[in-house]
Amino acid sequence: MSAEPIRRRLIVHGIVQGVFFRDGTRRCAERHGVAGAARNRPDGTVEAILEGEADAVAAVEAFIRTGPPDARVDRVEASDEVPEGMTGFIIR
């Protein structure tokens, strides 16, 4: 029996655009079986939506809070949402 999925929305502030942040997030999510999406926002932040088992989502969130080598994460706003049954991970 599988655990109920959770959904987290993260807004990442810092040097997070142009440093392979979204692709790194996608790769990490795929490794952990987490569905979702990542997109650059006009204000310079990255928004990520993660859906999956709680431990897997937590692992991807841990990556996001650090980011890839060239990124600098200053702050992450996180909120829980109702899962929508997303499949796969897309970069918008």
PDB file of N, CA, C and O in Angstrom:
ATOM      1  N   MET A   1       0.847  -1.184   0.000  1.00  0.00           N
ATOM      2  CA  MET A   1       0.000   0.000   0.000  1.00  0.00           C
ATOM      3  C   MET A   1       0.891   1.246   0.000  1.00  0.00           C
ATOM      4  O   MET A   1       1.812   1.353   0.810  1.00  0.00           O
ATOM      5  N   SER A   2       0.623   2.161  -0.886  1.00  0.00           N
ATOM      6  CA  SER A   2       1.428   3.360  -1.037  1.00  0.00           C
ATOM      7  C   SER A   2       0.902   4.482  -0.136  1.00  0.00           C
ATOM      8  O   SER A   2      -0.299   4.590   0.111  1.00  0.00           O
ATOM      9  N   ALA A   3       1.817   5.299   0.341  1.00  0.00           N
ATOM     10  CA  ALA A   3       1.426   6.436   1.173  1.00  0.00           C
ATOM     11  C   ALA A   3       0.678   7.463   0.323  1.00  0.00           C
ATOM     12  O   ALA A   3       0.884   7.554  -0.887  1.00  0.00           O
ATOM     13  N   GLU A   4      -0.177   8.221   0.965  1.00  0.00           N
ATOM     14  CA  GLU A   4      -0.896   9.290   0.272  1.00  0.00           C
ATOM     15  C   GLU A   4       0.096  10.316  -0.263  1.00  0.00           C
ATOM     16  O   GLU A   4       1.016  10.709   0.454  1.00  0.00           O
ATOM     17  N   PRO A   5      -0.073  10.755  -1.505  1.00  0.00           N
ATOM     18  CA  PRO A   5       0.839  11.773  -2.032  1.00  0.00           C
ATOM     19  C   PRO A   5       0.600  13.130  -1.376  1.00  0.00           C
ATOM     20  O   PRO A   5      -0.492  13.422  -0.889  1.00  0.00           O
ATOM     21  N   ILE A   6       1.629  13.934  -1.376  1.00  0.00           N
ATOM     22  CA  ILE A   6       1.513  15.314  -0.914  1.00  0.00           C
ATOM     23  C   ILE A   6       1.910  16.232  -2.064  1.00  0.00           C
ATOM     24  O   ILE A   6       2.481  15.786  -3.059  1.00  0.00           O
ATOM     25  N   ARG A   7       1.603  17.506  -1.917  1.00  0.00           N
ATOM     26  CA  ARG A   7       1.961  18.503  -2.925  1.00  0.00           C
ATOM     27  C   ARG A   7       2.545  19.715  -2.217  1.00  0.00           C
ATOM     28  O   ARG A   7       1.968  20.218  -1.252  1.00  0.00           O
ATOM     29  N   ARG A   8       3.702  20.186  -2.704  1.00  0.00           N
ATOM     30  CA  ARG A   8       4.353  21.374  -2.148  1.00  0.00           C
ATOM     31  C   ARG A   8       4.629  22.346  -3.279  1.00  0.00           C
ATOM     32  O   ARG A   8       5.048  21.948  -4.365  1.00  0.00           O
ATOM     33  N   ARG A   9       4.392  23.624  -3.018  1.00  0.00           N
ATOM     34  CA  ARG A   9       4.761  24.695  -3.944  1.00  0.00           C
ATOM     35  C   ARG A   9       5.895  25.473  -3.291  1.00  0.00           C
ATOM     36  O   ARG A   9       5.779  25.906  -2.145  1.00  0.00           O
ATOM     37  N   LEU A  10       6.988  25.647  -4.023  1.00  0.00           N
ATOM     38  CA  LEU A  10       8.159  26.340  -3.502  1.00  0.00           C
ATOM     39  C   LEU A  10       8.490  27.517  -4.413  1.00  0.00           C
ATOM     40  O   LEU A  10       8.521  27.374  -5.635  1.00  0.00           O
ATOM     41  N   ILE A  11       8.733  28.668  -3.821  1.00  0.00           N
ATOM     42  CA  ILE A  11       9.206  29.844  -4.542  1.00  0.00           C
ATOM     43  C   ILE A  11      10.628  30.090  -4.039  1.00  0.00           C
ATOM     44  O   ILE A  11      10.844  30.331  -2.852  1.00  0.00           O
ATOM     45  N   VAL A  12      11.593  30.025  -4.959  1.00  0.00           N
ATOM     46  CA  VAL A  12      13.007  30.060  -4.593  1.00  0.00           C
ATOM     47  C   VAL A  12      13.599  31.409  -4.990  1.00  0.00           C
ATOM     48  O   VAL A  12      13.540  31.805  -6.154  1.00  0.00           O
ATOM     49  N   HIS A  13      14.168  32.106  -4.016  1.00  0.00           N
ATOM     50  CA  HIS A  13      14.768  33.425  -4.216  1.00  0.00           C
ATOM     51  C   HIS A  13      16.286  33.315  -4.183  1.00  0.00           C
ATOM     52  O   HIS A  13      16.837  32.476  -3.470  1.00  0.00           O
ATOM     53  N   GLY A  14      16.953  34.154  -4.945  1.00  0.00           N
ATOM     54  CA  GLY A  14      18.409  34.183  -4.973  1.00  0.00           C
ATOM     55  C   GLY A  14      18.894  34.194  -6.411  1.00  0.00           C
ATOM     56  O   GLY A  14      18.207  34.696  -7.300  1.00  0.00           O
ATOM     57  N   ILE A  15      20.070  33.642  -6.636  1.00  0.00           N
ATOM     58  CA  ILE A  15      20.586  33.483  -7.994  1.00  0.00           C
ATOM     59  C   ILE A  15      20.155  32.096  -8.441  1.00  0.00           C
ATOM     60  O   ILE A  15      20.859  31.110  -8.224  1.00  0.00           O
ATOM     61  N   VAL A  16      18.982  32.037  -9.071  1.00  0.00           N
ATOM     62  CA  VAL A  16      18.363  30.753  -9.386  1.00  0.00           C
ATOM     63  C   VAL A  16      17.933  30.643 -10.853  1.00  0.00           C
ATOM     64  O   VAL A  16      17.395  29.613 -11.261  1.00  0.00           O
ATOM     65  N   GLN A  17      18.160  31.668 -11.628  1.00  0.00           N
ATOM     66  CA  GLN A  17      17.857  31.585 -13.054  1.00  0.00           C
ATOM     67  C   GLN A  17      19.165  31.621 -13.831  1.00  0.00           C
ATOM     68  O   GLN A  17      20.093  32.348 -13.475  1.00  0.00           O
ATOM     69  N   GLY A  18      19.229  30.825 -14.902  1.00  0.00           N
ATOM     70  CA  GLY A  18      20.436  30.784 -15.720  1.00  0.00           C
ATOM     71  C   GLY A  18      21.555  29.950 -15.126  1.00  0.00           C
ATOM     72  O   GLY A  18      22.704  30.064 -15.553  1.00  0.00           O
ATOM     73  N   VAL A  19      21.236  29.108 -14.139  1.00  0.00           N
ATOM     74  CA  VAL A  19      22.254  28.284 -13.471  1.00  0.00           C
ATOM     75  C   VAL A  19      21.840  26.807 -13.440  1.00  0.00           C
ATOM     76  O   VAL A  19      22.298  26.049 -12.585  1.00  0.00           O
ATOM     77  N   PHE A  20      20.973  26.404 -14.373  1.00  0.00           N
ATOM     78  CA  PHE A  20      20.484  25.022 -14.478  1.00  0.00           C
ATOM     79  C   PHE A  20      19.685  24.578 -13.260  1.00  0.00           C
ATOM     80  O   PHE A  20      19.667  23.397 -12.916  1.00  0.00           O
ATOM     81  N   PHE A  21      19.022  25.538 -12.607  1.00  0.00           N
ATOM     82  CA  PHE A  21      18.236  25.231 -11.415  1.00  0.00           C
ATOM     83  C   PHE A  21      17.041  24.345 -11.758  1.00  0.00           C
ATOM     84  O   PHE A  21      16.800  23.335 -11.097  1.00  0.00           O
ATOM     85  N   ARG A  22      16.294  24.728 -12.794  1.00  0.00           N
ATOM     86  CA  ARG A  22      15.106  23.946 -13.150  1.00  0.00           C
ATOM     87  C   ARG A  22      15.480  22.543 -13.615  1.00  0.00           C
ATOM     88  O   ARG A  22      14.821  21.573 -13.241  1.00  0.00           O
ATOM     89  N   ASP A  23      16.535  22.423 -14.430  1.00  0.00           N
ATOM     90  CA  ASP A  23      16.938  21.113 -14.913  1.00  0.00           C
ATOM     91  C   ASP A  23      17.465  20.248 -13.772  1.00  0.00           C
ATOM     92  O   ASP A  23      17.184  19.051 -13.725  1.00  0.00           O
ATOM     93  N   GLY A  24      18.220  20.835 -12.859  1.00  0.00           N
ATOM     94  CA  GLY A  24      18.686  20.088 -11.695  1.00  0.00           C
ATOM     95  C   GLY A  24      17.525  19.597 -10.846  1.00  0.00           C
ATOM     96  O   GLY A  24      17.546  18.480 -10.327  1.00  0.00           O
ATOM     97  N   THR A  25      16.516  20.442 -10.711  1.00  0.00           N
ATOM     98  CA  THR A  25      15.320  20.063  -9.954  1.00  0.00           C
ATOM     99  C   THR A  25      14.601  18.914 -10.652  1.00  0.00           C
ATOM    100  O   THR A  25      14.166  17.966  -9.998  1.00  0.00           O
ATOM    101  N   ARG A  26      14.474  18.993 -11.979  1.00  0.00           N
ATOM    102  CA  ARG A  26      13.825  17.926 -12.753  1.00  0.00           C
ATOM    103  C   ARG A  26      14.569  16.602 -12.570  1.00  0.00           C
ATOM    104  O   ARG A  26      13.952  15.565 -12.325  1.00  0.00           O
ATOM    105  N   ARG A  27      15.879  16.641 -12.688  1.00  0.00           N
ATOM    106  CA  ARG A  27      16.667  15.410 -12.548  1.00  0.00           C
ATOM    107  C   ARG A  27      16.516  14.798 -11.159  1.00  0.00           C
ATOM    108  O   ARG A  27      16.357  13.586 -11.018  1.00  0.00           O
ATOM    109  N   CYS A  28      16.566  15.641 -10.142  1.00  0.00           N
ATOM    110  CA  CYS A  28      16.402  15.161  -8.764  1.00  0.00           C
ATOM    111  C   CYS A  28      15.007  14.579  -8.575  1.00  0.00           C
ATOM    112  O   CYS A  28      14.853  13.516  -7.972  1.00  0.00           O
ATOM    113  N   ALA A  29      13.994  15.266  -9.086  1.00  0.00           N
ATOM    114  CA  ALA A  29      12.616  14.785  -8.953  1.00  0.00           C
ATOM    115  C   ALA A  29      12.450  13.433  -9.644  1.00  0.00           C
ATOM    116  O   ALA A  29      11.821  12.529  -9.094  1.00  0.00           O
ATOM    117  N   GLU A  30      13.004  13.295 -10.831  1.00  0.00           N
ATOM    118  CA  GLU A  30      12.888  12.026 -11.546  1.00  0.00           C
ATOM    119  C   GLU A  30      13.588  10.898 -10.790  1.00  0.00           C
ATOM    120  O   GLU A  30      13.089   9.773 -10.753  1.00  0.00           O
ATOM    121  N   ARG A  31      14.737  11.193 -10.191  1.00  0.00           N
ATOM    122  CA  ARG A  31      15.462  10.188  -9.394  1.00  0.00           C
ATOM    123  C   ARG A  31      14.621   9.689  -8.222  1.00  0.00           C
ATOM    124  O   ARG A  31      14.686   8.517  -7.851  1.00  0.00           O
ATOM    125  N   HIS A  32      13.835  10.591  -7.647  1.00  0.00           N
ATOM    126  CA  HIS A  32      13.053  10.250  -6.452  1.00  0.00           C
ATOM    127  C   HIS A  32      11.600   9.898  -6.763  1.00  0.00           C
ATOM    128  O   HIS A  32      10.814   9.662  -5.845  1.00  0.00           O
ATOM    129  N   GLY A  33      11.234   9.862  -8.041  1.00  0.00           N
ATOM    130  CA  GLY A  33       9.861   9.512  -8.403  1.00  0.00           C
ATOM    131  C   GLY A  33       8.848  10.583  -8.063  1.00  0.00           C
ATOM    132  O   GLY A  33       7.691  10.279  -7.773  1.00  0.00           O
ATOM    133  N   VAL A  34       9.275  11.840  -8.096  1.00  0.00           N
ATOM    134  CA  VAL A  34       8.394  12.962  -7.764  1.00  0.00           C
ATOM    135  C   VAL A  34       7.924  13.625  -9.062  1.00  0.00           C
ATOM    136  O   VAL A  34       8.728  13.902  -9.952  1.00  0.00           O
ATOM    137  N   ALA A  35       6.640  13.873  -9.157  1.00  0.00           N
ATOM    138  CA  ALA A  35       6.058  14.570 -10.298  1.00  0.00           C
ATOM    139  C   ALA A  35       6.030  16.062 -10.010  1.00  0.00           C
ATOM    140  O   ALA A  35       6.169  16.481  -8.861  1.00  0.00           O
ATOM    141  N   GLY A  36       5.851  16.869 -11.059  1.00  0.00           N
ATOM    142  CA  GLY A  36       5.711  18.294 -10.827  1.00  0.00           C
ATOM    143  C   GLY A  36       6.161  19.139 -11.989  1.00  0.00           C
ATOM    144  O   GLY A  36       6.160  18.705 -13.141  1.00  0.00           O
ATOM    145  N   ALA A  37       6.545  20.355 -11.664  1.00  0.00           N
ATOM    146  CA  ALA A  37       6.939  21.332 -12.677  1.00  0.00           C
ATOM    147  C   ALA A  37       7.844  22.372 -12.037  1.00  0.00           C
ATOM    148  O   ALA A  37       7.813  22.591 -10.827  1.00  0.00           O
ATOM    149  N   ALA A  38       8.652  23.008 -12.881  1.00  0.00           N
ATOM    150  CA  ALA A  38       9.485  24.122 -12.435  1.00  0.00           C
ATOM    151  C   ALA A  38       9.463  25.180 -13.528  1.00  0.00           C
ATOM    152  O   ALA A  38       9.498  24.867 -14.718  1.00  0.00           O
ATOM    153  N   ARG A  39       9.406  26.435 -13.103  1.00  0.00           N
ATOM    154  CA  ARG A  39       9.397  27.520 -14.081  1.00  0.00           C
ATOM    155  C   ARG A  39      10.092  28.747 -13.526  1.00  0.00           C
ATOM    156  O   ARG A  39      10.081  29.003 -12.322  1.00  0.00           O
ATOM    157  N   ASN A  40      10.707  29.510 -14.445  1.00  0.00           N
ATOM    158  CA  ASN A  40      11.245  30.817 -14.083  1.00  0.00           C
ATOM    159  C   ASN A  40      10.083  31.797 -14.011  1.00  0.00           C
ATOM    160  O   ASN A  40       9.175  31.768 -14.841  1.00  0.00           O
ATOM    161  N   ARG A  41      10.126  32.656 -13.017  1.00  0.00           N
ATOM    162  CA  ARG A  41       9.109  33.705 -12.899  1.00  0.00           C
ATOM    163  C   ARG A  41       9.731  35.039 -13.292  1.00  0.00           C
ATOM    164  O   ARG A  41      10.943  35.220 -13.172  1.00  0.00           O
ATOM    165  N   PRO A  42       8.914  35.966 -13.757  1.00  0.00           N
ATOM    166  CA  PRO A  42       9.436  37.258 -14.210  1.00  0.00           C
ATOM    167  C   PRO A  42      10.216  38.038 -13.146  1.00  0.00           C
ATOM    168  O   PRO A  42      11.050  38.877 -13.487  1.00  0.00           O
ATOM    169  N   ASP A  43       9.953  37.768 -11.862  1.00  0.00           N
ATOM    170  CA  ASP A  43      10.630  38.505 -10.790  1.00  0.00           C
ATOM    171  C   ASP A  43      12.010  37.935 -10.446  1.00  0.00           C
ATOM    172  O   ASP A  43      12.648  38.393  -9.498  1.00  0.00           O
ATOM    173  N   GLY A  44      12.481  36.926 -11.219  1.00  0.00           N
ATOM    174  CA  GLY A  44      13.803  36.348 -10.976  1.00  0.00           C
ATOM    175  C   GLY A  44      13.809  35.136 -10.071  1.00  0.00           C
ATOM    176  O   GLY A  44      14.867  34.554  -9.829  1.00  0.00           O
ATOM    177  N   THR A  45      12.655  34.743  -9.568  1.00  0.00           N
ATOM    178  CA  THR A  45      12.565  33.548  -8.731  1.00  0.00           C
ATOM    179  C   THR A  45      12.274  32.329  -9.600  1.00  0.00           C
ATOM    180  O   THR A  45      11.973  32.451 -10.787  1.00  0.00           O
ATOM    181  N   VAL A  46      12.370  31.164  -8.992  1.00  0.00           N
ATOM    182  CA  VAL A  46      11.938  29.919  -9.627  1.00  0.00           C
ATOM    183  C   VAL A  46      10.804  29.360  -8.784  1.00  0.00           C
ATOM    184  O   VAL A  46      10.885  29.332  -7.556  1.00  0.00           O
ATOM    185  N   GLU A  47       9.756  28.919  -9.446  1.00  0.00           N
ATOM    186  CA  GLU A  47       8.632  28.266  -8.780  1.00  0.00           C
ATOM    187  C   GLU A  47       8.690  26.780  -9.098  1.00  0.00           C
ATOM    188  O   GLU A  47       8.824  26.399 -10.261  1.00  0.00           O
ATOM    189  N   ALA A  48       8.591  25.943  -8.079  1.00  0.00           N
ATOM    190  CA  ALA A  48       8.568  24.495  -8.269  1.00  0.00           C
ATOM    191  C   ALA A  48       7.341  23.923  -7.583  1.00  0.00           C
ATOM    192  O   ALA A  48       6.992  24.313  -6.469  1.00  0.00           O
ATOM    193  N   ILE A  49       6.701  23.001  -8.260  1.00  0.00           N
ATOM    194  CA  ILE A  49       5.580  22.258  -7.692  1.00  0.00           C
ATOM    195  C   ILE A  49       6.013  20.807  -7.639  1.00  0.00           C
ATOM    196  O   ILE A  49       6.481  20.256  -8.636  1.00  0.00           O
ATOM    197  N   LEU A  50       5.860  20.190  -6.483  1.00  0.00           N
ATOM    198  CA  LEU A  50       6.301  18.815  -6.270  1.00  0.00           C
ATOM    199  C   LEU A  50       5.133  17.986  -5.765  1.00  0.00           C
ATOM    200  O   LEU A  50       4.424  18.401  -4.848  1.00  0.00           O
ATOM    201  N   GLU A  51       4.929  16.817  -6.358  1.00  0.00           N
ATOM    202  CA  GLU A  51       3.904  15.877  -5.897  1.00  0.00           C
ATOM    203  C   GLU A  51       4.496  14.484  -5.799  1.00  0.00           C
ATOM    204  O   GLU A  51       5.169  14.014  -6.717  1.00  0.00           O
ATOM    205  N   GLY A  52       4.238  13.831  -4.678  1.00  0.00           N
ATOM    206  CA  GLY A  52       4.703  12.462  -4.507  1.00  0.00           C
ATOM    207  C   GLY A  52       4.632  12.063  -3.044  1.00  0.00           C
ATOM    208  O   GLY A  52       4.011  12.743  -2.228  1.00  0.00           O
ATOM    209  N   GLU A  53       5.282  10.945  -2.725  1.00  0.00           N
ATOM    210  CA  GLU A  53       5.326  10.501  -1.338  1.00  0.00           C
ATOM    211  C   GLU A  53       6.131  11.503  -0.519  1.00  0.00           C
ATOM    212  O   GLU A  53       7.078  12.105  -1.023  1.00  0.00           O
ATOM    213  N   ALA A  54       5.758  11.676   0.724  1.00  0.00           N
ATOM    214  CA  ALA A  54       6.338  12.725   1.574  1.00  0.00           C
ATOM    215  C   ALA A  54       7.864  12.666   1.641  1.00  0.00           C
ATOM    216  O   ALA A  54       8.521  13.700   1.523  1.00  0.00           O
ATOM    217  N   ASP A  55       8.438  11.484   1.828  1.00  0.00           N
ATOM    218  CA  ASP A  55       9.899  11.370   1.921  1.00  0.00           C
ATOM    219  C   ASP A  55      10.574  11.776   0.622  1.00  0.00           C
ATOM    220  O   ASP A  55      11.621  12.423   0.640  1.00  0.00           O
ATOM    221  N   ALA A  56       9.982  11.401  -0.506  1.00  0.00           N
ATOM    222  CA  ALA A  56      10.551  11.740  -1.805  1.00  0.00           C
ATOM    223  C   ALA A  56      10.456  13.240  -2.056  1.00  0.00           C
ATOM    224  O   ALA A  56      11.414  13.848  -2.535  1.00  0.00           O
ATOM    225  N   VAL A  57       9.320  13.839  -1.742  1.00  0.00           N
ATOM    226  CA  VAL A  57       9.160  15.287  -1.897  1.00  0.00           C
ATOM    227  C   VAL A  57      10.157  16.015  -1.000  1.00  0.00           C
ATOM    228  O   VAL A  57      10.740  17.018  -1.411  1.00  0.00           O
ATOM    229  N   ALA A  58      10.358  15.522   0.218  1.00  0.00           N
ATOM    230  CA  ALA A  58      11.321  16.140   1.142  1.00  0.00           C
ATOM    231  C   ALA A  58      12.738  16.079   0.576  1.00  0.00           C
ATOM    232  O   ALA A  58      13.508  17.025   0.742  1.00  0.00           O
ATOM    233  N   ALA A  59      13.088  14.992  -0.084  1.00  0.00           N
ATOM    234  CA  ALA A  59      14.424  14.872  -0.677  1.00  0.00           C
ATOM    235  C   ALA A  59      14.620  15.897  -1.790  1.00  0.00           C
ATOM    236  O   ALA A  59      15.687  16.504  -1.888  1.00  0.00           O
ATOM    237  N   VAL A  60      13.615  16.095  -2.621  1.00  0.00           N
ATOM    238  CA  VAL A  60      13.726  17.081  -3.698  1.00  0.00           C
ATOM    239  C   VAL A  60      13.734  18.487  -3.112  1.00  0.00           C
ATOM    240  O   VAL A  60      14.469  19.352  -3.589  1.00  0.00           O
ATOM    241  N   GLU A  61      12.937  18.720  -2.101  1.00  0.00           N
ATOM    242  CA  GLU A  61      12.935  20.033  -1.456  1.00  0.00           C
ATOM    243  C   GLU A  61      14.301  20.341  -0.848  1.00  0.00           C
ATOM    244  O   GLU A  61      14.746  21.489  -0.885  1.00  0.00           O
ATOM    245  N   ALA A  62      14.969  19.341  -0.295  1.00  0.00           N
ATOM    246  CA  ALA A  62      16.312  19.546   0.260  1.00  0.00           C
ATOM    247  C   ALA A  62      17.272  19.998  -0.838  1.00  0.00           C
ATOM    248  O   ALA A  62      18.087  20.894  -0.618  1.00  0.00           O
ATOM    249  N   PHE A  63      17.180  19.380  -2.027  1.00  0.00           N
ATOM    250  CA  PHE A  63      18.008  19.822  -3.157  1.00  0.00           C
ATOM    251  C   PHE A  63      17.684  21.272  -3.506  1.00  0.00           C
ATOM    252  O   PHE A  63      18.593  22.079  -3.705  1.00  0.00           O
ATOM    253  N   ILE A  64      16.405  21.606  -3.580  1.00  0.00           N
ATOM    254  CA  ILE A  64      15.985  22.954  -3.958  1.00  0.00           C
ATOM    255  C   ILE A  64      16.511  23.983  -2.965  1.00  0.00           C
ATOM    256  O   ILE A  64      16.883  25.086  -3.367  1.00  0.00           O
ATOM    257  N   ARG A  65      16.551  23.656  -1.710  1.00  0.00           N
ATOM    258  CA  ARG A  65      17.012  24.605  -0.697  1.00  0.00           C
ATOM    259  C   ARG A  65      18.513  24.877  -0.789  1.00  0.00           C
ATOM    260  O   ARG A  65      19.006  25.839  -0.200  1.00  0.00           O
ATOM    261  N   THR A  66      19.236  24.041  -1.521  1.00  0.00           N
ATOM    262  CA  THR A  66      20.666  24.246  -1.767  1.00  0.00           C
ATOM    263  C   THR A  66      20.913  24.681  -3.201  1.00  0.00           C
ATOM    264  O   THR A  66      21.662  25.625  -3.456  1.00  0.00           O
ATOM    265  N   GLY A  67      20.275  23.982  -4.139  1.00  0.00           N
ATOM    266  CA  GLY A  67      20.416  24.283  -5.555  1.00  0.00           C
ATOM    267  C   GLY A  67      21.663  23.679  -6.158  1.00  0.00           C
ATOM    268  O   GLY A  67      22.489  23.099  -5.453  1.00  0.00           O
ATOM    269  N   PRO A  68      21.798  23.818  -7.481  1.00  0.00           N
ATOM    270  CA  PRO A  68      22.988  23.322  -8.165  1.00  0.00           C
ATOM    271  C   PRO A  68      24.203  24.193  -7.818  1.00  0.00           C
ATOM    272  O   PRO A  68      24.053  25.239  -7.187  1.00  0.00           O
ATOM    273  N   PRO A  69      25.404  23.766  -8.226  1.00  0.00           N
ATOM    274  CA  PRO A  69      26.634  24.457  -7.805  1.00  0.00           C
ATOM    275  C   PRO A  69      26.698  25.961  -8.081  1.00  0.00           C
ATOM    276  O   PRO A  69      27.219  26.707  -7.252  1.00  0.00           O
ATOM    277  N   ASP A  70      26.183  26.423  -9.216  1.00  0.00           N
ATOM    278  CA  ASP A  70      26.291  27.850  -9.546  1.00  0.00           C
ATOM    279  C   ASP A  70      25.160  28.706  -8.980  1.00  0.00           C
ATOM    280  O   ASP A  70      25.163  29.925  -9.148  1.00  0.00           O
ATOM    281  N   ALA A  71      24.213  28.088  -8.324  1.00  0.00           N
ATOM    282  CA  ALA A  71      23.080  28.827  -7.746  1.00  0.00           C
ATOM    283  C   ALA A  71      23.435  29.349  -6.358  1.00  0.00           C
ATOM    284  O   ALA A  71      24.358  28.863  -5.705  1.00  0.00           O
ATOM    285  N   ARG A  72      22.677  30.346  -5.932  1.00  0.00           N
ATOM    286  CA  ARG A  72      22.741  30.817  -4.544  1.00  0.00           C
ATOM    287  C   ARG A  72      21.297  30.984  -4.079  1.00  0.00           C
ATOM    288  O   ARG A  72      20.591  31.887  -4.528  1.00  0.00           O
ATOM    289  N   VAL A  73      20.875  30.120  -3.192  1.00  0.00           N
ATOM    290  CA  VAL A  73      19.515  30.179  -2.666  1.00  0.00           C
ATOM    291  C   VAL A  73      19.522  31.048  -1.422  1.00  0.00           C
ATOM    292  O   VAL A  73      20.170  30.723  -0.427  1.00  0.00           O
ATOM    293  N   ASP A  74      18.799  32.151  -1.487  1.00  0.00           N
ATOM    294  CA  ASP A  74      18.704  33.062  -0.342  1.00  0.00           C
ATOM    295  C   ASP A  74      17.531  32.726   0.561  1.00  0.00           C
ATOM    296  O   ASP A  74      17.614  32.851   1.783  1.00  0.00           O
ATOM    297  N   ARG A  75      16.431  32.297  -0.060  1.00  0.00           N
ATOM    298  CA  ARG A  75      15.202  32.071   0.722  1.00  0.00           C
ATOM    299  C   ARG A  75      14.264  31.201  -0.095  1.00  0.00           C
ATOM    300  O   ARG A  75      14.240  31.286  -1.323  1.00  0.00           O
ATOM    301  N   VAL A  76      13.488  30.358   0.591  1.00  0.00           N
ATOM    302  CA  VAL A  76      12.486  29.527  -0.058  1.00  0.00           C
ATOM    303  C   VAL A  76      11.161  29.705   0.674  1.00  0.00           C
ATOM    304  O   VAL A  76      11.080  29.510   1.887  1.00  0.00           O
ATOM    305  N   GLU A  77      10.132  30.076  -0.069  1.00  0.00           N
ATOM    306  CA  GLU A  77       8.776  30.129   0.476  1.00  0.00           C
ATOM    307  C   GLU A  77       8.116  28.799   0.113  1.00  0.00           C
ATOM    308  O   GLU A  77       8.099  28.414  -1.056  1.00  0.00           O
ATOM    309  N   ALA A  78       7.578  28.104   1.099  1.00  0.00           N
ATOM    310  CA  ALA A  78       6.976  26.794   0.853  1.00  0.00           C
ATOM    311  C   ALA A  78       5.547  26.767   1.366  1.00  0.00           C
ATOM    312  O   ALA A  78       5.241  27.307   2.429  1.00  0.00           O
ATOM    313  N   SER A  79       4.681  26.131   0.594  1.00  0.00           N
ATOM    314  CA  SER A  79       3.299  25.968   1.033  1.00  0.00           C
ATOM    315  C   SER A  79       2.787  24.604   0.590  1.00  0.00           C
ATOM    316  O   SER A  79       3.191  24.085  -0.450  1.00  0.00           O
ATOM    317  N   ASP A  80       1.902  24.037   1.386  1.00  0.00           N
ATOM    318  CA  ASP A  80       1.272  22.765   1.065  1.00  0.00           C
ATOM    319  C   ASP A  80      -0.001  23.033   0.278  1.00  0.00           C
ATOM    320  O   ASP A  80      -0.705  24.012   0.527  1.00  0.00           O
ATOM    321  N   GLU A  81      -0.286  22.158  -0.670  1.00  0.00           N
ATOM    322  CA  GLU A  81      -1.483  22.270  -1.492  1.00  0.00           C
ATOM    323  C   GLU A  81      -2.129  20.899  -1.609  1.00  0.00           C
ATOM    324  O   GLU A  81      -1.551  19.892  -1.198  1.00  0.00           O
ATOM    325  N   VAL A  82      -3.315  20.868  -2.164  1.00  0.00           N
ATOM    326  CA  VAL A  82      -4.015  19.609  -2.394  1.00  0.00           C
ATOM    327  C   VAL A  82      -3.432  18.957  -3.644  1.00  0.00           C
ATOM    328  O   VAL A  82      -3.384  19.594  -4.697  1.00  0.00           O
ATOM    329  N   PRO A  83      -2.985  17.697  -3.554  1.00  0.00           N
ATOM    330  CA  PRO A  83      -2.431  17.023  -4.728  1.00  0.00           C
ATOM    331  C   PRO A  83      -3.441  16.969  -5.878  1.00  0.00           C
ATOM    332  O   PRO A  83      -4.643  16.809  -5.663  1.00  0.00           O
ATOM    333  N   GLU A  84      -2.925  17.105  -7.099  1.00  0.00           N
ATOM    334  CA  GLU A  84      -3.771  17.082  -8.289  1.00  0.00           C
ATOM    335  C   GLU A  84      -3.551  15.837  -9.136  1.00  0.00           C
ATOM    336  O   GLU A  84      -4.181  15.684 -10.182  1.00  0.00           O
ATOM    337  N   GLY A  85      -2.665  14.945  -8.698  1.00  0.00           N
ATOM    338  CA  GLY A  85      -2.412  13.727  -9.465  1.00  0.00           C
ATOM    339  C   GLY A  85      -1.484  13.940 -10.647  1.00  0.00           C
ATOM    340  O   GLY A  85      -1.639  13.285 -11.677  1.00  0.00           O
ATOM    341  N   MET A  86      -0.519  14.850 -10.516  1.00  0.00           N
ATOM    342  CA  MET A  86       0.426  15.118 -11.590  1.00  0.00           C
ATOM    343  C   MET A  86       1.252  13.867 -11.893  1.00  0.00           C
ATOM    344  O   MET A  86       1.501  13.041 -11.014  1.00  0.00           O
ATOM    345  N   THR A  87       1.666  13.746 -13.144  1.00  0.00           N
ATOM    346  CA  THR A  87       2.579  12.678 -13.553  1.00  0.00           C
ATOM    347  C   THR A  87       3.709  13.323 -14.341  1.00  0.00           C
ATOM    348  O   THR A  87       3.493  14.300 -15.059  1.00  0.00           O
ATOM    349  N   GLY A  88       4.896  12.785 -14.208  1.00  0.00           N
ATOM    350  CA  GLY A  88       6.065  13.329 -14.909  1.00  0.00           C
ATOM    351  C   GLY A  88       6.503  14.646 -14.299  1.00  0.00           C
ATOM    352  O   GLY A  88       5.894  15.149 -13.355  1.00  0.00           O
ATOM    353  N   PHE A  89       7.571  15.194 -14.860  1.00  0.00           N
ATOM    354  CA  PHE A  89       8.077  16.477 -14.383  1.00  0.00           C
ATOM    355  C   PHE A  89       8.394  17.335 -15.608  1.00  0.00           C
ATOM    356  O   PHE A  89       9.137  16.920 -16.497  1.00  0.00           O
ATOM    357  N   ILE A  90       7.822  18.529 -15.637  1.00  0.00           N
ATOM    358  CA  ILE A  90       8.025  19.403 -16.792  1.00  0.00           C
ATOM    359  C   ILE A  90       8.707  20.698 -16.382  1.00  0.00           C
ATOM    360  O   ILE A  90       8.547  21.189 -15.265  1.00  0.00           O
ATOM    361  N   ILE A  91       9.461  21.225 -17.310  1.00  0.00           N
ATOM    362  CA  ILE A  91      10.076  22.546 -17.139  1.00  0.00           C
ATOM    363  C   ILE A  91       9.296  23.488 -18.031  1.00  0.00           C
ATOM    364  O   ILE A  91       9.147  23.263 -19.232  1.00  0.00           O
ATOM    365  N   ARG A  92       8.807  24.537 -17.420  1.00  0.00           N
ATOM    366  CA  ARG A  92       8.024  25.521 -18.183  1.00  0.00           C
ATOM    367  C   ARG A  92       8.851  26.735 -18.464  1.00  0.00           C
ATOM    368  O   ARG A  92       8.371  27.677 -19.095  1.00  0.00           O
TER     369      ARG A  92
END
